[in-house]
């Protein structure tokens, strides 16, 4: 079999929307192998079966005979993950891979991705707005605002001691399972996120920032500072 190895695999947010509804699972998974001229028909079937079993869809021959609508949301996402693995990528980009799934299967899918990452020794870029899962499933975190990275560092350090006002606002908005929260209002930045077509001058967060340095933040783009080794923040509050 041709030893083809892709650079990047992609796991989409909406598994049902990512799978062609008019194709059976076997054909969906065979498509990228055909496009890249990988192996014979039998070799492709062997690789597809191995990928389905790796993501927990056994027996493989029963799964690949079905259409996407015949699978549950969790099973559909496992198929999407299997497709991302078929060309043996070095990097997998997982874009909100559990946001469309029931809470009962989210942890299973995230644990599956982590297991695959360890066993295959590949890089995993996990894109999410759920900071509670970031703590448990990531080693290094980057916080973005309006298309710019505003803070990055080891995940525990970033979440426990955030430096950028936007990162602090994100963490402050997290809701704890406490009944008293029903009677409290959490502080959130005023206003709305800016247009990416016409972003504000200077720091893109300055129109909503409670710690704005008037005369600087609205006119000059932020410089990246390193308050601690490996922890970087793009904010004038930490730039000399």
N, C-alpha and C positions, 0 to 999 in steps of 0.2 A: 504494500500500500504506500502511496506517495506520502512522505513525511512532511505534510504541509502544516505550518504553525502560524496562526494569525497573531497580530500584535494586540488586538483589542476584542473583547467580547462584550456584549451589551445586554443588560437585563432591564426591560422596560417597566414602567410603573403600572400600566394596565395590561395584565396578561391576556384578557379576552380580546382587547383591541389590537394586541401585537400578533395574534395568531390568525391567519387567513381562515375564515369560517367555512370556506368551500373545499378545504383540503383536509385529509386525514393526517393524524399526527406523524405517521411515517413519512409522508410526502413533505410535510413542513420541515422535518428535521433533515431529510435527504437533500433538500434544495441547496443549502450552502455547500454541501459536499460535491454536488453536481457542478455548481458554478465554478468551484475551484479544482475540478477534475481530480477529486480524491478517490482513488481505489475503484474496484469493480463493484457491481451491484451487491454482491455478497459481502464484500469487505465493508461497504457503506452500512449495510444492515447490521453487521457485527458492531461497528462503532456506535450506531444509533442505540442498539440494545444495551451496550455498556454504559452509555450516557444516561439512558432512562433508569437503569438500575442504580447508577451512582447517585441520582437525585431521589431515589426511593420509590420509583414507579415500577413495581414488579407485579406480575411478569410483564416484561417489555412487549411481547408480541400481542398481549391483550390491549395494552394502552395504545400502541401505534395504529390499531385498527379503528380507533374512535375519532370522531370529529371534536373540535374544541368545546362545543356546547355540551358535550356529553361528560365533560370533566368538571369537577368543582373548581372554585377559584384558586385554592391552594395547589391542586393538581396542575392547573393551567400554568401557574407560575413556575412549578417544577419543570414543566416542558420548556418554558422560556429559558430557564437556567441551563437545561440540558442543551438547548440549541446554542447558547453562548459558549458552551464548553467544547462543542464538536470539532472546532478548528484549533483546539489546544492553545488558547491565547496566553499571553504573558500578563495581561491586565484585564480585569473585568470591571466595567462601569455599571453599577447598580443604582438606577435612578428611582428613588422612592419605591423600593421593591416590595414593600409590605403595606403601603398606604391604602391599597384597594382590597385588602384581605381582611377576613374576620380576625378579631383579636385572638381567638383561640389558636390560629395557625401562624401568626406573625412571628412568634418566638421560634417556631420550628423552621421557618424559612431562613431567618437570620442565622440560626445555628447551623443550618445546612450550608449556607454561604461561607461561614467561618470555617467549617470542617473542610470544604472544598479548597479554600484558600490555603489552609495548612497542608493538606495532603498533596496538592499540586504545586505548592510553593510559588504561588502567583500573587500579584498585587491586586487589591480590591479597593476600588474607589466607591464609597458609600455616600450617596447624595440623599439628604433627608432634612426635614424640619423638626424631627422628633429627637430632641437632645437627650431624652432619657435613654434611648437605645444607643446613642453615640457613646455614652459612657461605658456601656457593656460590650460593644462590638467594634470599637475603633481604637487604634493606637495613637494616631495623630489627627487633630481636627483643624479644619479651616472654616472660618465664619465669613460669609459673603454678604455684602449689601450693595444692591444696585449694580451688580456685575463686577464688583471689586472685592478682593480679599482684604478684610479689615483686621483680622487677627488669626494667628495660627500658632500651634504648639502642641506638645504632648497633651493628650485628651484630659487626663486627670488634672494637670496643672492649669489648663485653659478653663476648665469648668469650675474648678475650685477657687481660682484667683483670676478672674477675667479682668482685662485692662481696658478694652474698648467700651465706650458707653453703649453701643448697640449690642454687644455681647452680654453686657450686664442687664440690658433691658430684656433680651431674650430669656435669660435665666430667671429674671424676676417674674416673667409671665407664666412660668411653669406652675401648674396647679398641683398641690399636694392633696392626697385623699383625706381631707379634714373637713368635717361638716361646717366648721367655723368660716370656711372660705365663702360660703353662701352669703355671708353678711359683710364681706370685705371687698373693696375695690382695689385692684392691683394697679400700681402706676405703670402707664405705658407711654411711649413717645407720642407726642401730638402729631397730627397730620397724616399724610399718606406717603407710601414709597414713591420716589420720583419716576418720571418717564425715562426709559433707557434711551429713547431717541433724542431727548433734550435734557440730559442730566444737569443738575445745578453745578455752578462753578465751585472750585475749591473742593473741600471734603463733601462727598455726596450725601453724607448723613447730617450735615450742619443745619438744614432747615428744621430738623426734628430733634436735634441734640440738646439735652438739658445742660450740658457743660460746654457750650460753644464759647470759643475764644474770639470775641467780636474783633473784627479787623484782620483776622488771620484765616480762620477756618473757611469763611465764605469767599475768600479771594485766592488762596493758595492751596494747591493739591497737597495732600498729606505725605509726609516722609515716613518711611518705615523705621521704627525703633525696635530695639531688642532689650526690654527691661530685665530679662533673665535669659541665660543661654538656651537657645533653641525655641524661645517664646518671642514671637514677633507681633508687633501691633502697628497699624497705620493710623496714627492719631497724634495731633499736635500736642496733646497733653503729656505725651511721653517723648517728644522730640526736643532736642536741645537747640 
